[in-house]
Amino acid sequence: MVEGGIFMLAPIVVFVYNRPEHTKKTIEALANNYLAKESELFIFSDGPKNEEAEVKVKLVRDYIDSLPEKKMFKSVKITKAKINKGLANSVISGVSEIIAQYGKVIVLEDDLMSSRDFLQYMNDALDYYENNKIIWSISGYNLPIKIPSDYKSDIYFSYRGCSWGWATWKDRWEKVDWNVSDYNEFKKNKGLRKKLNRGGRDMADMLDLQMQGKIDSWAIRWCYTQSKLDMLTVYPVVSRIKNIGLDGTGTHSGINPQYDVVINNENKKCVFDNPGLNKRILKNFRNYYLSSFKYMLIKAKNIAKRVLGRH
């Protein structure tokens, strides 16, 4: 977005809850970005869901309250929920509020370490692909999948969006039907289910779990609209994000080393282009999510066995 002939940087939105150490690492990594001091930061702090969470939520809020005076960013604005909204509702309402004002947004949660060029990568991508209406979103994270040795581009396209350090535009965000009002048609349509699973063979099952009330995910609903519209997400070949929250501390994640990556440390800009869909990368991408989903199911089954005393 250009205002008065000047390219405007996207606002950064960070969602935090009850992990003070993770939050601090996430913010400090962001502050170490080349564009941090030119960027506006919006922090949404969710309220505690129980008494146990109150202490850690307060620690998180004490930390974020100290940020404005440190002048790490152009500005810092903090919104504190009085009740526990949950991550999905927090993301939907928070992103909707900021993107309505700015037309674009960069989003992180409280457990994502970014490379120094993360904000540069995101802003450049938002500028480059803004008018390419087949692009749904930008991902800062890349899976630890094999990229063909003869692949020359710095980025690739995928059918699946990513919730670990991502960005999008107002016109894309507003297309989402958060109620998934056509779910009854989807659940019995093999063609639609197969289409959604182009981004990973766990996706149709995940949407089922969402609609059955067994999980609370904004991301699967976001990805479902992307699938219906046949739109793509831009991924970096070299990840700009590392998830540090897969250590058992998260509300929605257990210990899982499968997504661990080394983030970019080269001091050169990502070159954006339109490489089209690469079948080999897409196959590796889709199959990786299949193995990860199986891993989670096996882990859940083993936990259940231990709880029930079946060894």
N, C-alpha and C positions, 0 to 999 in steps of 0.2 A: 504494500500500500504506500502510495506516494502522497505527501501532503505539502503543498507549497513548493513542489520541486525537490523535496527532501525525502529520501526513503525512510519510512518509519519502522523502527524495530518492533517486533511483536511483543506484547506483554507476556511475562512468565507467570504461570499459575501453579502453585504448589499446594498439595493437599496433605495435611499432617494430622496425626491422631495422638498416639501414646508411646512413641518410641523416641525419646529425647536424643539418644546417641546417634541413631540413624538420621534423624532430622538434622542434627548439627553437621554431620558429614555431607549430607545432601546439599545443604545451604552453602557450606564452605567450598565444596567443589564448584557449585554454580558461581560463587563469588570470585573464584579463580579463573573464570572464563574471560576471554579477551573483551567481550562486549558487555560484561556485567555492569560496569559503572554507567553505561548508556541505556540500561534496560530497566523497565518498571517491573517490580515484583509484587504479586498479590498472593497472600497466604490465607488459606481457609483451614481453620482449626476446628475439628469436629468435637462435640461434647462427649463426656464419658458415658459409657453404657451401663456402668455399675460403680459401686463404691471402690472396688479394687483398681479401676482405671483412673480414678480421680487424681491420685498422687502423680502418676506419670503424665497425665494430660496437663496438670499444673506445671510440671517441669518443662514440658514442651512449650507451654505458653510463656513461661518465664524467659526461656531462651529466645523465642521469636520476638518478644517485647523488647529485647535488647538490640535488635537488628537496626532499627531506623537510625540510631545515634552512631552506629559503626560506619555508616555511609559506604556499604559494600556495593549498593545498587543506586540507580538514579533516584528511585523512591521505593518505599516499602509500605504496603497497606495490608492490614490484618483484619480478618473477619472471624469472630469466635462464635460458634454455634452454642446456644444455651442448652440444647438437648442433643442426644446422639442421633444423627441423621443417617449414619451408615455411609460407606464409601460411595456406593452407586448414586444415592440421592445427592450427596455432597458434590460429586463430580458433575452430574447433570445440571444442578442449579448453579454451581460456581462457574463452570465453563460458559453456560448460557448467559450469565450476567456480564462476564468480561468480554466475551466475543461479540455481544450486542453493541458494546461501546467501541471496540477496536477493529472488528472485522476479521481478526485472526488471533491465534493464541498458541502458546507453547505450554505444554502441561507435563508436570512431574508429580510423583507421589513421594512420600517421605523416606524412601529407601533406595534412591537411584543416584549413583555417583556418575557425574558427567565428565567428559574430556574437556580440555581447555577450549577446544574449538566447537563445542556442542552448540552454543548459541549462534555462532557464525554459520555453521552447517544448517541449522534450522531456519534462520532468517533468509539465507541464500536460497534454500529450497522453496520456502514459502513464496519468495519473489519469482523464482524461475517457473514454478508450476501453477501459479495462481490462476492463469487463464487457460490452463490445460484441464478441461472439464472431465477428463477420464481419471484424474488423480484425486483420490478421496482424502488422503492424509500423508503425513511424513512421519517416518519412524526414526528415532535416534539410536535405537537398539537393533543389533543384528544377532540372530541365532548363531551358535557355533556349528554351522553347517559347512560342508565342503563347497567351495566355489571353484568351478573349472579353471584350470591353469591358463587356458587361452581366453578367458573372459577379460575384456579390456576396460569396461566401464567401472567407475567408482561407486555406482549405485545399481540396484536392480529393482524390478517391480514384482509385487506379490498381490494375490487376491485378498489377503488378510491384513487388517489393521493391527497396530500394536499399542498396548497401553503403558509401555515402559519408556517414557520420554517421547512424546509425540506432539504433532502440531496439525492444525487444520484451519479452514476458513469458515466464516459465518454461513455462506450459502450452502456448504456441505453439511455443517452441523444441524442446520434447520430442517434438513430433509428427513431426519430420524423420527420414526414412530416408536416412541419409548414403550407404548402399550403392546406393540407387536399385534395389532388388531387383526392381521390375516394369518395368525398362527395356526388356526384350525385347518386352513387350507394347506399350509406348509407341512404340518406333521404327518400327513398321509400322502404327500406328493413326493415320490421317489426322485423325480427329476430335480425338484427344488432342493431336496436334502443333499443330493449329489453335487449340485452347483455350489451350495454353501461349503461343502467339504473340500472344495478345490483349495481352500486356504489351510487345510489341516483336517484330518479325519476325525477329530474330536469335536468339530464345531456344531454339527447338527445335534449331537447328544448334549452338548452344553446348552444349546438353546432350549432343548426339552427340559433340562434341569432348571433353567431359569423360569420357564413358564409353569413348571410344577411347584415353584416356590422353594426348591431345594438349594439353590444358590441365589446370590443377589449381585448380578453383574451388569454394569452399564456397558461393558466392552462387547459382550456377545450380541447385544441389541444393536450397537453401533456397527459391528461387523456384518450383521444380518442385512441391514439397509445397504451397506456397501455391496454385498453380494447381489442383492436384488437389482441394483443399478449398474452392475458390471463395471465397477470402478476399482482402481488399483491404489496400493500404498507404495511409497518410495522407501527403500531400505538402503542403508550404507553397507558397502562390502566390509568395511572395517567399523565395528561398533563404536558409537559415541556415548554409550550408556552401559553401566554395569550394575546389576541388581544386587544390593548388599543385604536384602531383606529375606532371602531364602534360607534363614538360619533358625526357623522355628518361632520367631518373635512376631510374625505378622498375623493379622486377623484372618486372612484368606489363604495363607501359604504356610507349608511346613518346610522341613529341611530338604532341599533339592539342588544337587550340584549340577544338574543337567544343563542349566542355562548360563553357567559361568563363562565369561568371556574376558579377553584382554582388550581394553579400550584404546582408541587411537592416541598415539603420542607423537605423531609426525606434525611438523609445523608447515603444513601446506593445505591449501583450500581444496575441498572436495569439488570435483568438476561434474556438473550436472548435465545430463543429456537425456535422450529418449531411446534407450536401447531395446525397447520391446520386451516381450516375455521370453525368458530363457527356460526351456523345458527341463533342462538338467537341474537348474537351481530350484525351480518350482517343485520338482519331484523330491529333492533333498529336503526342502522346506516342509512340504506336506507330510513326508514320512517322519520327520523329526518330531512333529507334534503328535503323531500317532504313538511313537515310542514313549514320549513324555506322558501322554494320557494313560497309557498302560502302566507306566511306572507309578503314577499317582493312585490308580485303582489297586495295584498290588500292595502299595504302601498302606492304603486305607484298609484293605482286607487283613493285612498282618496286624495292624493296630487293633482291629475288631477282635481278632483271634486272641490277642493278649488280654484285652479287656474281659473277654468271655472265659478266659482261662484255658483256651484250646491251644496246645503247643504241639 
